Amino acid sequence: MQSNAGVEIPVSVDFGDVIRIYGGEGTEAGSDLLARLDREGKRGVRVEWYRDGRYWWQGNLDRLRGGLDESTRTVTFIVRVDDTTSAEVAGERVALMRGMFCKVEIPGLVRPDTVVIPRGALREGRTVHLVENGRLTVREVVPQFYSESEIAIESGLSGGETLVLTDVPGAVQGMLLEPVFDPLP
């Protein structure tokens, strides 16, 4: 029988990202935000590892280690995975062990006014292309947060607009477009 003692993973996150993800605007600054996050703790996270497939384990944001590292401007979260033997791909079970280089997804706050778009839809100069009344509209947006594949847009977009996801050769404001819609997954 294999031991399942759990694994702890230190995850360093840029403090600016911590503020954008978890709030802390206004009067709640630096140490107050870190103290609140440490008290709340136990947020669910997903730990991923790749080898001939994607393996993943559920874990928890267990605690903060120390405070703000002033030299790197990062905060180190400790993620704990208790069930280290749960990942399975095509019948192969893999145990999470110390020393494995993993990706950790830490969920943030749900912000109702934020629109999430594919990363490739953001154009030069922080703009996006939209289709309005069959014509191309170039609109400036304010990105809030970037992930590997998506961007959270703080302002400049609202839900229900038709976003152009592909490059449009010779794109000019007002040009006629005939959109082709991809079904949502």
N, C-alpha and C positions, 0 to 999 in steps of 0.2 A: 504494500500500500504506500502511496506517495504522500509525503507531508504537504499540507496546504496551509503554511504559516502566514501567507500574505506577502505582498511586496509593496515597498514604499518608493515612490518616484519623485525626485525633486524637479519642479518645473519652474523655470525662470520666465517671468512675464514683464515686459516693459511697463513701467508705472503709468505712462500715458495711456496705454491700452487698458490697464486696470480701471482707471478713472472713466474712460469712454464706455467700458463694458458694464461696470457696476455702479456708475453714478459718482457721487462725491462732488457734484457741482455745488455752488453756493457756499454755505458755511462749513460743510463737511469737507475738510481738506486732509491731505496726507495721512497723518497718524490716526485721525478719527475714522477715516475710511478703512484703514488696515485693521483697526480694532473691531469695527463692525463686521468685516469679512471674517475675522478670526472667530468672533462670537457665533456668527451664523453657521460657518463651516458646513461640512457634510453635504455639499452640493454634488449631485451625480455627474460623473464625467465618463468619457469613453476613451479607452486606451487602445491604440491600433499598432499592429506590427505587420510588415509585409515580408513574405517569402513564398513564392509560388502561390500566392493568394493573399487575401486580407484576413488577418486574425484580429479579433477584438475581445476586450474584457470590459466589464463594468467596474467602475471604481468610484471613489468619493474624494472630493476635495477635503482632505482631513484637517489641515491646519496650515498656518503660515510659519515659515522658518525665519526667525529674526524679523527685521523690518525692511525698510528701503535700503538697498545697496547704493550708496551715493556715487560710487565710481562707475557703475553700469546703469544706474537709474532703473533697476529691476527689482521685483519682489519675487521671492521664491515660495511657491505653494508646494505642499507635500500632498501628493495624490496616493491614496491607499487602495490597493486591489486585494480583497480578501480571497475571492475564488480565482486562484491563478491557473486552474486547469480547465476552465470553461470554454476556451476558444477551440473551434473545430471547423475545418474546411475539407470538403470531400472525404469525410471519414477520418481525417488525420487530426488527432487532438494534440495541441501544443500547449505547454505550460509556460506562463510568463515567469521569467527569471531575471535576477539582477544582471546588469550588463547588456540587456537587449535595448537597442535604440528604438524608441517608440514615439509615436505622435499622440498627443493628448488633446482631446477636444473638451474645452471647458465652456459650458453654456453661460451666456450673460443674461442681462435683464431683457425682458420683452419690452420693446419701445413701440407703441402703436403707430407712431407717425413715421417710422423708418420703413423704407422700401429696400428690399434686397434684390440685387441684380447680378447676373453672371459677370465675372471680372472682365471678360473680353468685351463687354458692351460699353465700358468706359473708354471714351476717345481722348485724344490729346486735349490739353487745356481744361481737363475736368468737365468734359461735355458728354452728352449722350445724344443719339439720333432717335427721334420719334416720328411716327406717322400720324399726322393730323389732317383729316379731310383729304386723304390721298396724296398729301405733300410732305416732304421731308422738313422736319423742324429740328434745329440744333439748339439744345438747351444746356445751360451751365448748371451743374449740380454741386452739392457739398458732400463729399464722401465722409462718412463717420468712422468706418472700420473696414479693414481689408482682411479677408481670409485667403486661403490658398485658391479657392475657386469662385468666391463671391465678394461683393462689396455692399456694405450697408450704406444707403444714401440718407443723409440727415435731412436735406432739403433740396427742392428742385424737381421732385417727382411725387406723384400721388398714385395710388393704386388704380388700376383699370386703364392706364395709358398703353398705347402700342409701341413697344420698344423695339428698335432695330438691333438685331443681334449679330448680323454679318456686316462685313465691309461693303460699302456702296462706292464703287469706283467713280471718281469725279463728283463726289457728294457736294451739293450746293443747296443752301437754304431755299426752300420753296419748290425744289424740283419734284416732278410727279413720281410717285412710287406706287407700285402695286404689291402690297404685302402678301407673303405666303406664310400662313400660320402653321407652326409646329404644334402638334397636340401636346398637352402637358403630360408629364409622366404619371 
